[in-house]
Amino acid sequence: GAPKVWYGVPSSASHSFELAVRDALPHLFEEDPLLLHRLVTMLSPAELLARGIPVHRLVHEAGSFVITFPGAFHSGFNTGFNVAEAVNFAPPDWLPFGSDIVQKYRLQSKSPTISHDMLLVTIAQSARAVARRLGRLLHAHKP
């Protein structure tokens, strides 16, 4: 399919990005304080760069994938017809970012997409089950 053009702002600049967007579009934030969580608004990368916000551009070609990191903002557009799929995943070292976003969402009165607490409980329960199975295997194979 046709490529997709992505623009990204690194997590190190996320706070500055949020302030810049709020400054550029105050009337929209008055109507919807959670505007940054909607997929409806995009500022020109040139305007963000003029405000000192780092912006990175990527052309996403067919057969490749893009990873967006915790706390980073991204947007993009398709240059033609294509079929795309998004998959959300997180390696274990990203769990602290989840805790941070739960606090941020709480301050913004936004509901999280998944329960971070339930995720942590499930991970802990799975780890115990794996440890028990491993213990049984090791015990069964004692010389």
C-alpha positions as CSV (number, residue, x, y, z in Angstrom):
1,G,0.0,0.0,0.0
2,A,0.9,3.7,0.0
3,P,3.2,5.0,2.6
4,K,2.2,6.8,5.8
5,V,3.9,9.9,7.0
6,W,4.4,10.1,10.7
7,Y,5.4,13.1,12.9
8,G,6.6,12.4,16.4
9,V,7.5,14.5,19.5
10,P,9.8,12.6,21.9
11,S,8.6,12.1,25.5
12,S,11.4,14.4,26.7
13,A,9.4,17.3,25.1
14,S,5.9,16.1,25.9
15,H,5.2,18.7,28.5
16,S,6.5,21.5,26.3
17,F,4.4,20.1,23.4
18,E,1.2,20.1,25.6
19,L,1.9,23.7,26.6
20,A,2.5,24.8,23.0
21,V,-0.7,23.2,21.7
22,R,-2.7,24.7,24.6
23,D,-1.2,28.1,23.8
24,A,-1.9,27.8,20.1
25,L,-5.5,26.5,20.4
26,P,-6.9,27.8,23.7
27,H,-10.5,28.0,22.4
28,L,-10.5,24.3,21.5
29,F,-9.2,23.4,25.0
30,E,-12.0,25.5,26.6
31,E,-14.5,23.3,24.7
32,D,-12.7,20.1,25.3
33,P,-10.0,19.9,28.1
34,L,-9.1,16.4,26.9
35,L,-8.4,17.5,23.3
36,L,-4.9,16.0,23.3
37,H,-6.5,12.5,23.7
38,R,-8.7,12.9,20.7
39,L,-7.6,12.1,17.1
40,V,-9.0,15.3,15.7
41,T,-6.4,18.1,15.9
42,M,-2.9,18.5,14.5
43,L,-0.6,21.5,14.6
44,S,1.8,22.0,11.7
45,P,5.3,20.6,12.4
46,A,6.7,23.9,11.3
47,E,4.7,25.7,14.0
48,L,5.9,23.3,16.6
49,L,9.5,23.7,15.5
50,A,9.1,27.5,15.6
51,R,7.9,27.1,19.2
52,G,11.1,25.1,20.1
53,I,9.4,21.7,20.1
54,P,11.5,18.9,18.5
55,V,9.6,17.1,15.7
56,H,10.8,14.0,13.9
57,R,9.4,12.9,10.5
58,L,9.2,9.3,9.3
59,V,7.9,7.7,6.1
60,H,6.4,4.4,6.9
61,E,6.7,2.0,4.0
62,A,4.7,-1.2,3.4
63,G,6.1,-4.2,5.2
64,S,7.7,-2.2,8.0
65,F,6.6,-1.2,11.5
66,V,6.8,1.8,13.8
67,I,7.1,1.7,17.5
68,T,5.9,4.7,19.5
69,F,7.4,5.1,22.9
70,P,5.6,5.9,26.2
71,G,4.9,9.6,26.7
72,A,5.7,10.5,23.1
73,F,3.1,12.2,20.9
74,H,2.6,11.2,17.3
75,S,0.4,11.9,14.4
76,G,0.4,11.2,10.7
77,F,-1.5,10.7,7.5
78,N,-1.7,8.2,4.7
79,T,-0.4,9.2,1.3
80,G,-2.8,6.9,-0.5
81,F,-4.7,3.7,0.0
82,N,-3.2,1.1,2.4
83,V,-4.2,-1.3,5.1
84,A,-2.7,-0.8,8.5
85,E,-3.0,-2.4,11.9
86,A,-2.0,-1.0,15.3
87,V,-0.9,-3.3,18.1
88,N,-0.4,-2.1,21.6
89,F,2.3,-3.8,23.6
90,A,4.7,-3.0,26.4
91,P,7.8,-4.7,27.6
92,P,8.2,-5.1,31.4
93,D,10.5,-2.1,31.7
94,W,7.7,0.1,30.5
95,L,5.5,-0.7,33.5
96,P,6.6,2.5,35.4
97,F,5.3,4.6,32.5
98,G,1.9,3.0,33.0
99,S,1.9,4.1,36.7
100,D,2.8,7.6,35.6
101,I,0.0,7.8,33.1
102,V,-2.5,6.5,35.6
103,Q,-1.7,9.5,37.8
104,K,-1.8,11.9,34.9
105,Y,-5.1,10.6,33.7
106,R,-6.5,10.8,37.2
107,L,-5.6,14.5,37.4
108,Q,-7.2,15.1,34.0
109,S,-10.4,13.1,34.9
110,K,-9.7,10.7,32.0
111,S,-10.4,7.0,32.2
112,P,-7.5,4.8,31.3
113,T,-8.0,2.3,28.4
114,I,-7.0,-0.6,30.6
115,S,-6.7,-1.1,34.3
116,H,-3.0,-0.8,35.2
117,D,-3.7,-2.3,38.6
118,M,-5.3,-5.4,37.0
119,L,-2.4,-5.7,34.6
120,L,0.1,-5.7,37.5
121,V,-2.0,-8.3,39.5
122,T,-2.2,-10.5,36.4
123,I,1.6,-10.3,35.9
124,A,2.2,-11.1,39.5
125,Q,-0.2,-14.1,39.4
126,S,1.4,-15.3,36.1
127,A,4.9,-15.0,37.6
128,R,3.8,-17.2,40.6
129,A,2.3,-19.8,38.3
130,V,5.4,-19.9,36.1
131,A,7.6,-20.3,39.3
132,R,5.5,-23.2,40.5
133,R,5.7,-24.9,37.1
134,L,9.4,-24.4,36.9
135,G,9.8,-25.7,40.5
136,R,7.9,-28.9,39.5
137,L,10.0,-29.4,36.4
138,L,13.2,-29.0,38.3
139,H,12.0,-31.3,41.0
140,A,11.0,-33.9,38.4
141,H,14.4,-33.8,36.7
142,K,16.5,-34.2,39.9
143,P,19.3,-36.8,39.4
